[in-house]
């Protein structure tokens, strides 16, 4: 009788059973499968340059939810999730020694250097122990090997060029089947306890009823969210019109936190979009979900092409900018005390919920880099700490663009905070939600409290520099929009979305490549 084959399925940012090639391969190549997740202590230390906590409370809660959910899913299928606290390379080494029957270690490859370093160490350990390493690519909609470029170095440096080539010549692989039963674990393994917030040096976050992302982590929740957004509400059919909203849960898909941890497969989203288009409606909104998934792909592939240059101060083109590291200014930005209400509202939402709209992220990044002239890496690392949906390539890629040092720095574009606030929060509802000390100021005036008369401020019970700060900076171009504020009722929008003006509804992340002024 031949010896039994045991495969360790090391899970990292692929916390799902559906469309997971690691499980799919192991089911066909093992008698016993060990699904393994490691809480790597390096993920709970400080960020590289400024030593902010690397994993904040909101993402940690989402991760703990996701690990618990995957364990529950596996238990229903005759397996479980082994959980360990420790470096993956050490944990895998210990399991190989303990069992003596491990024939392969399987995992999805990652992009960034810290993750790649872990992969190298895993391969070395497996080589020493004559254990096969089986790796897969599974984080993007389009598979790395299916890109219509001979080499990743041929990746275009402009998103639109990438999108057109991929849409014209690429193909999306079909979704892999989900196993009804998973091969069992070998005898004698303790599944391990899932750590607590305290055990990982964090405090459990407090729920905020204003959150635009009150959702929990895990594959089960991810699939339920897609069902809700697509099939139960048809919200996806208006996504392109509502996606620049700022208030509510359903103004956008909110898939990003689940995508970041791999709780949902981008290929599954694509498959469901195509099904929805066939059965219900196909329009610009349904296409735009794919368009945004392609942006996510693009940032992953830019990370593959440029490596550690995505983290360098001078960016992808080695562009020298005299960035400042004024920590007093940075603290005002991160704490939502800049005196610019649209910026402050967004930063407070981030601090209190771990989430911020796409529109908000673009604006606070522009304000930090272009108005304050601060080192963009301060912003990137602060986002890394707090965002529930932090994804290395998307986060750093977006910050490089905002700083004008990405791989397509066409012009020194800068967002006008007042114009943006009036365009996307014209009646000030969003600002008053997150900056309650300004709730006495009605209409669009809330975006520029420093321009109001003393009597108006007094009537609103606002005292500049006492109840709310004066602006840390006033950009000259803001004055053009001070007299264009609306004091009327908010424009009618879809339920759950903030006002999105018609002339701006086609702008999204593609703002990076637009030559229009903002």
Rosetta blueprint (number, residue, H / E / L):
1 X L
2 X L
3 X L
4 X L
5 X L
6 X E
7 X E
8 X E
9 X E
10 X E
11 X E
12 X L
13 X L
14 X L
15 X L
16 X L
17 X L
18 X L
19 X L
20 X L
21 X H
22 X H
23 X H
24 X H
25 X H
26 X H
27 X H
28 X H
29 X H
30 X L
31 X L
32 X E
33 X E
34 X E
35 X E
36 X E
37 X E
38 X E
39 X E
40 X L
41 X H
42 X H
43 X H
44 X H
45 X L
46 X E
47 X L
48 X L
49 X L
50 X L
51 X L
52 X L
53 X E
54 X L
55 X L
56 X L
57 X H
58 X H
59 X H
60 X H
61 X H
62 X H
63 X H
64 X H
65 X H
66 X H
67 X H
68 X H
69 X H
70 X H
71 X H
72 X H
73 X H
74 X H
75 X H
76 X L
77 X L
78 X L
79 X L
80 X L
81 X E
82 X E
83 X E
84 X E
85 X E
86 X L
87 X L
88 X H
89 X H
90 X H
91 X H
92 X H
93 X H
94 X H
95 X H
96 X H
97 X H
98 X H
99 X H
100 X L
101 X L
102 X E
103 X E
104 X E
105 X E
106 X E
107 X E
108 X E
109 X L
110 X L
111 X L
112 X L
113 X H
114 X H
115 X H
116 X H
117 X H
118 X H
119 X H
120 X H
121 X H
122 X H
123 X H
124 X H
125 X H
126 X H
127 X H
128 X H
129 X L
130 X L
131 X L
132 X E
133 X E
134 X E
135 X E
136 X E
137 X L
138 X L
139 X L
140 X L
141 X L
142 X L
143 X L
144 X H
145 X H
146 X H
147 X L
148 X L
149 X L
150 X L
151 X L
152 X H
153 X H
154 X H
155 X L
156 X L
157 X L
158 X L
159 X H
160 X H
161 X H
162 X H
163 X H
164 X H
165 X H
166 X H
167 X H
168 X H
169 X H
170 X L
171 X L
172 X L
173 X L
174 X L
175 X L
176 X L
177 X L
178 X L
179 X L
180 X L
181 X L
182 X L
183 X L
184 X L
185 X L
186 X L
187 X L
188 X L
189 X L
190 X L
191 X L
192 X L
193 X L
194 X L
195 X L
196 X L
197 X L
198 X H
199 X H
200 X H
201 X L
202 X L
203 X L
204 X L
205 X L
206 X L
207 X L
208 X L
209 X L
210 X L
211 X L
212 X L
213 X L
214 X L
215 X L
216 X L
217 X L
218 X L
219 X H
220 X H
221 X H
222 X H
223 X H
224 X H
225 X H
226 X H
227 X H
228 X H
229 X H
230 X H
231 X H
232 X H
233 X L
234 X L
235 X H
236 X H
237 X H
238 X H
239 X H
240 X H
241 X H
242 X H
243 X L
244 X L
245 X L
246 X L
247 X L
248 X L
249 X L
250 X L
251 X L
252 X L
253 X L
254 X L
255 X L
256 X H
257 X H
258 X H
259 X H
260 X H
261 X L
262 X L
263 X L
264 X L
265 X L
266 X H
267 X H
268 X H
269 X H
270 X H
271 X H
272 X H
273 X H
274 X H
275 X H
276 X H
277 X H
278 X H
279 X H
280 X L
281 X L
282 X L
283 X L
284 X H
285 X H
286 X H
287 X H
288 X H
289 X H
290 X H
291 X H
292 X H
293 X H
294 X H
295 X H
296 X H
297 X H
298 X H
299 X H
300 X H
301 X H
302 X H
303 X H
304 X H
305 X H
306 X H
307 X H
308 X H
309 X H
310 X H
311 X H
312 X L
313 X L
314 X L
315 X L
316 X L
317 X L
318 X L
319 X L
320 X L
321 X L
322 X L
323 X L
324 X E
325 X L
326 X L
327 X H
328 X H
329 X H
330 X H
331 X H
332 X H
333 X H
334 X H
335 X L
336 X L
337 X L
338 X L
339 X L
340 X L
341 X H
342 X H
343 X H
344 X H
345 X H
346 X H
347 X H
348 X H
349 X H
350 X H
351 X H
352 X H
353 X H
354 X L
355 X L
356 X L
357 X L
358 X H
359 X H
360 X H
361 X H
362 X H
363 X H
364 X H
365 X H
366 X H
367 X H
368 X H
369 X H
370 X H
371 X H
372 X L
373 X L
374 X E
375 X L
376 X H
377 X H
378 X H
379 X H
380 X H
381 X H
382 X H
383 X H
384 X H
385 X H
386 X H
387 X L
388 X L
389 X L
390 X L
391 X L
392 X H
393 X H
394 X H
395 X H
396 X H
397 X H
398 X H
399 X H
400 X H
401 X H
402 X H
403 X L
404 X L
405 X L
406 X L
407 X L
408 X L
409 X L
410 X L
411 X L
412 X L
413 X L
414 X L
415 X L
416 X L
417 X H
418 X H
419 X H
420 X H
421 X H
422 X H
423 X H
424 X H
425 X L
426 X L
427 X L
428 X L
429 X H
430 X H
431 X H
432 X H
433 X H
434 X H
435 X L
436 X H
437 X H
438 X H
439 X L
440 X L
441 X L
442 X L
443 X H
444 X H
445 X H
446 X H
447 X H
448 X H
449 X H
450 X H
451 X H
452 X L
453 X L
454 X H
455 X H
456 X H
457 X H
458 X H
459 X H
460 X L
461 X L
462 X L
463 X L
464 X E
465 X L
466 X L
467 X L
468 X E
469 X L
470 X L
471 X L
472 X L
473 X L
474 X L
475 X L
476 X H
477 X H
478 X H
479 X H
480 X H
481 X H
482 X H
483 X H
484 X H
485 X L
486 X L
487 X L
488 X L
489 X L
490 X L
491 X L
492 X L
493 X L
494 X L
495 X L
496 X L
497 X L
498 X L
499 X L
500 X L
501 X L
502 X H
503 X H
504 X H
505 X L
506 X L
507 X L
508 X L
509 X H
510 X H
511 X H
512 X H
513 X H
514 X L
515 X L
516 X L
517 X L
518 X L
